[in-house]
Amino acid sequence: MFEYKFVKIEFKKISGKPKEDYQEVIKSHAEQGWRFVQIFSPDSVTSGVAVGSYYDLIFERPVQK
């Protein structure tokens, strides 16, 4: 059995760049025993253009008993 963790990294409104370095977030979680599973960037439609506003990082690890 696994437990899952979802980490949201929002983009800066002006530049559209992530507020945090997602690679550093992944490394930090790996040191804590989390396995990176997927990065997901859902679209939101603005003025007829699909633009992502954040990343969702998905991690898993075995349930610790």
VEXNUZA-607472 format. One record per residue: residue in three letters; x, y, z of N, C-alpha, C in turn. Coordinates in steps of 0.2 Angstrom, whole numbers, padded with zeros to 4 digits, always signed. Layout:
N
alaXYZXYZXYZ;...
% end
This chain:
65
met+0004-0006+0000+0000+0000+0000+0005+0006+0000;phe+0002+0011-0004+0006+0018-0004+0002+0024-0001;glu+0006+0029+0001+0003+0035+0002+0005+0040-0003;tyr+0001+0045-0004+0002+0050-0010+0003+0057-0007;lys+0007+0061-0010+0007+0068-0008+0007+0072-0015;phe+0003+0077-0014+0003+0082-0020+0005+0089-0018;val+0010+0091-0022+0013+0098-0021+0012+0102-0026;lys+0009+0108-0025+0007+0113-0030+0012+0118-0030;ile+0014+0120-0036+0019+0125-0037+0016+0130-0042;glu+0014+0136-0039+0011+0141-0043+0016+0145-0048;phe+0013+0147-0053+0018+0152-0058+0017+0159-0055;lys+0022+0163-0057+0022+0170-0055+0017+0173-0061;lys+0013+0178-0059+0008+0180-0063+0011+0184-0069;ile+0016+0188-0068+0019+0192-0073+0023+0188-0078;ser+0028+0184-0075+0033+0181-0080+0030+0174-0082;gly+0026+0171-0078+0023+0164-0080+0028+0159-0078;lys+0033+0160-0074+0038+0155-0072+0036+0153-0065;pro+0038+0147-0064+0036+0144-0057+0040+0148-0051;lys+0036+0149-0046+0038+0152-0040+0044+0148-0037;glu+0044+0142-0037+0049+0138-0034+0052+0133-0040;asp+0058+0131-0039+0062+0127-0043+0059+0120-0042;tyr+0055+0117-0047+0052+0110-0046+0057+0105-0045;gln+0063+0106-0048+0068+0101-0048+0071+0100-0041;glu+0072+0106-0037+0074+0106-0030+0068+0103-0026;val+0062+0104-0027+0057+0101-0023+0057+0094-0024;ile+0058+0091-0030+0058+0084-0031+0064+0081-0027;lys+0070+0084-0028+0076+0082-0024+0075+0081-0016;ser+0072+0087-0014+0070+0087-0007+0066+0082-0004;his+0060+0080-0008+0056+0075-0006+0059+0068-0007;ala+0063+0067-0012+0067+0061-0013+0071+0059-0006;glu+0074+0065-0004+0078+0064+0002+0074+0062+0008;gln+0067+0063+0008+0063+0061+0013+0059+0055+0012;gly+0061+0051+0007+0059+0044+0005+0053+0044+0000;trp+0051+0050-0003+0046+0050-0008+0049+0049-0015;arg+0045+0045-0018+0046+0044-0025+0042+0048-0030;phe+0046+0052-0034+0042+0056-0039+0038+0052-0044;val+0032+0053-0045+0028+0050-0050+0026+0053-0056;gln+0024+0060-0055+0022+0063-0061+0021+0071-0060;ile+0022+0075-0065+0021+0082-0065+0015+0083-0069;phe+0011+0087-0067+0004+0089-0070+0003+0096-0070;ser+0001+0099-0076+0000+0106-0077-0007+0107-0080;pro-0012+0107-0076-0019+0108-0079-0019+0115-0083;asp-0023+0115-0088-0024+0121-0092-0030+0125-0089;ser-0029+0131-0089-0035+0136-0088-0036+0140-0094;val-0042+0141-0096-0043+0145-0102-0043+0153-0100;thr-0039+0157-0103-0039+0164-0102-0039+0167-0109;ser-0044+0171-0110-0045+0174-0117-0045+0170-0123;gly-0048+0164-0122-0048+0159-0127-0041+0155-0128;val-0036+0156-0124-0030+0153-0124-0029+0148-0118;ala-0027+0142-0119-0026+0137-0113-0019+0139-0110;val-0019+0141-0104-0012+0142-0101-0012+0139-0094;gly-0007+0135-0092-0006+0133-0086-0005+0138-0081;ser-0007+0137-0075-0006+0142-0070-0002+0139-0064;tyr-0001+0133-0064+0003+0129-0059+0005+0122-0061;tyr+0010+0120-0057+0012+0112-0058+0009+0109-0052;asp+0007+0103-0053+0005+0098-0047+0011+0093-0048;leu+0015+0092-0043+0020+0087-0042+0016+0081-0038;ile+0017+0075-0041+0014+0069-0037+0019+0065-0035;phe+0019+0063-0028+0024+0059-0025+0021+0053-0022;glu+0024+0047-0021+0022+0041-0018+0027+0038-0013;arg+0025+0035-0008+0030+0031-0004+0026+0025-0001;pro+0029+0020+0001+0025+0015+0005+0023+0017+0011;val+0017+0015+0013+0014+0017+0020+0019+0015+0025;gln+0021+0019+0030+0026+0017+0035+0022+0015+0041;lys+0023+0009+0043+0019+0007+0049+0023+0007+0055;
% end
